[in-house]
Amino acid sequence: MKFPPISTFTTKGFLGIFALLLFISFDSSAKKVRFLYSAVAPATQGYVKISQDKYNYYIIKIRLSNLKEAYRLKPPKLYYVVWVFDDKGYTMDLGRMDSSIRLLTKKLKASFKYSTEFKPVRIFITAEDDLSQQYPGTQEVLTTDII
């Protein structure tokens, strides 16, 4: 029984599918956790993706959509600050997060990336007036469940 020759298009299709599956398998080690619903910012949606690099540091990536500017909150604030509660029981300030309008959309988007040696247990975002605070304020905007 003779089989027809495999076309170049079919070969490229199989190679493309294989490459996609390989790419997905590398990214599958990352843990993706959605932020919980927030009464402070009900339209905001997003997630945290946590992975480890080859040096065993935890890479924290945050992606949000519909995050209104901090001055539009009630009460108004100046900044959004990202915090992590780690496996040692410490709360650490990871830095400031800004929302902005992207070029081809009117949705407010925000992204954030940070690397730490401490294993994150919970990630949360607060609205603050002062960036030099050592502890999170009381206006928690978004939080994850236990990671």
C-alpha positions as CSV (number, residue, x, y, z in Angstrom):
1,M,0.0,0.0,0.0
2,K,1.4,3.4,-1.0
3,F,0.8,6.5,0.9
4,P,0.7,9.9,-0.8
5,P,3.7,12.2,-0.1
6,I,3.3,14.5,2.8
7,S,3.0,18.1,1.7
8,T,5.2,20.9,3.0
9,F,2.1,22.6,4.4
10,T,1.3,19.5,6.5
11,T,4.8,19.2,7.7
12,K,4.9,22.8,8.7
13,G,1.5,22.4,10.5
14,F,2.8,19.5,12.6
15,L,6.0,21.4,13.4
16,G,3.9,24.4,14.4
17,I,1.7,22.4,16.7
18,F,4.7,20.7,18.2
19,A,6.4,24.1,18.9
20,L,3.2,25.4,20.5
21,L,2.9,22.4,22.8
22,L,6.6,22.7,23.7
23,F,6.1,26.4,24.5
24,I,3.0,25.7,26.7
25,S,4.9,23.0,28.6
26,F,7.6,25.4,29.5
27,D,5.1,27.9,30.8
28,S,3.0,25.3,32.6
29,S,5.3,25.5,35.7
30,A,4.0,29.0,36.4
31,K,1.1,29.2,38.8
32,K,-1.7,31.6,37.7
33,V,-4.0,33.0,40.4
34,R,-6.9,35.4,39.8
35,F,-7.5,38.4,42.1
36,L,-10.7,38.1,44.2
37,Y,-13.7,40.4,43.6
38,S,-13.2,43.8,45.1
39,A,-15.9,46.2,46.3
40,V,-13.3,49.0,46.2
41,A,-12.6,48.4,42.4
42,P,-15.5,46.2,41.2
43,A,-14.7,46.5,37.5
44,T,-11.0,45.5,37.9
45,Q,-10.0,42.0,36.8
46,G,-6.7,40.4,36.7
47,Y,-4.3,37.7,37.8
48,V,-0.9,37.0,39.3
49,K,1.5,34.6,37.6
50,I,4.2,33.1,39.7
51,S,7.1,31.1,38.4
52,Q,10.6,30.3,39.4
53,D,13.8,31.1,37.4
54,K,16.9,28.9,37.2
55,Y,18.3,30.6,40.4
56,N,15.1,29.6,42.3
57,Y,13.9,33.2,42.6
58,Y,10.1,33.7,42.4
59,I,9.1,35.8,39.4
60,I,5.8,37.7,40.1
61,K,3.9,39.0,37.1
62,I,0.7,41.0,37.6
63,R,-1.8,41.9,34.8
64,L,-4.9,44.0,35.4
65,S,-7.6,45.5,33.3
66,N,-10.1,48.3,34.2
67,L,-8.0,49.5,37.2
68,K,-9.1,53.1,37.6
69,E,-6.7,55.7,38.7
70,A,-6.0,55.9,42.4
71,Y,-7.3,59.5,42.7
72,R,-10.8,58.2,41.6
73,L,-11.1,55.9,44.6
74,K,-13.3,56.8,47.6
75,P,-11.4,58.3,49.5
76,P,-8.9,59.4,46.8
77,K,-5.3,58.2,47.0
78,L,-2.1,58.9,45.1
79,Y,-0.6,55.5,44.4
80,Y,-1.2,51.8,44.1
81,V,1.3,49.7,46.0
82,V,1.9,45.9,45.5
83,W,2.6,43.9,48.6
84,V,3.5,40.2,49.2
85,F,2.9,38.1,52.3
86,D,5.6,35.5,52.2
87,D,6.0,32.0,53.6
88,K,8.1,33.3,56.5
89,G,5.2,35.5,57.7
90,Y,6.6,38.8,56.5
91,T,4.8,41.5,54.5
92,M,7.0,43.2,52.0
93,D,6.4,46.2,49.7
94,L,7.2,45.2,46.1
95,G,6.6,48.7,44.7
96,R,4.3,51.1,42.9
97,M,1.8,50.0,40.2
98,D,0.4,52.5,37.7
99,S,-2.7,52.2,35.6
100,S,-2.7,53.6,32.1
101,I,-4.7,53.7,28.9
102,R,-3.1,51.6,26.1
103,L,-2.8,52.9,22.5
104,L,-5.6,50.9,20.8
105,T,-8.0,50.6,23.6
106,K,-9.7,52.8,26.1
107,K,-9.4,50.3,29.0
108,L,-7.1,51.1,31.8
109,K,-4.5,48.4,32.1
110,A,-1.7,47.8,34.6
111,S,1.2,45.4,34.7
112,F,3.9,44.7,37.2
113,K,6.9,42.4,37.5
114,Y,9.1,41.6,40.4
115,S,11.6,39.0,41.4
116,T,12.1,37.8,45.0
117,E,13.8,35.0,46.9
118,F,10.9,34.6,49.2
119,K,8.0,32.3,48.4
120,P,4.7,34.3,48.0
121,V,1.7,33.2,50.0
122,R,-0.6,36.1,49.2
123,I,-0.3,39.1,46.9
124,F,-2.4,42.2,47.5
125,I,-2.6,45.8,46.3
126,T,-3.4,48.8,48.5
127,A,-4.1,52.5,47.7
128,E,-1.7,54.8,49.5
129,D,-0.8,58.5,49.8
130,D,2.8,57.8,50.8
131,L,5.3,55.5,49.1
132,S,7.7,55.4,52.0
133,Q,5.4,53.5,54.3
134,Q,6.8,50.3,55.9
135,Y,3.4,48.6,56.3
136,P,0.3,48.5,54.1
137,G,-2.5,51.0,54.6
138,T,-6.1,50.1,55.3
139,Q,-7.5,50.6,51.8
140,E,-6.9,47.2,50.2
141,V,-7.9,47.3,46.6
142,L,-7.2,43.8,45.4
143,T,-6.1,40.6,46.9
144,T,-5.5,37.0,45.9
145,D,-6.5,34.0,47.9
146,I,-3.8,31.9,49.5
147,I,-1.4,30.9,46.7
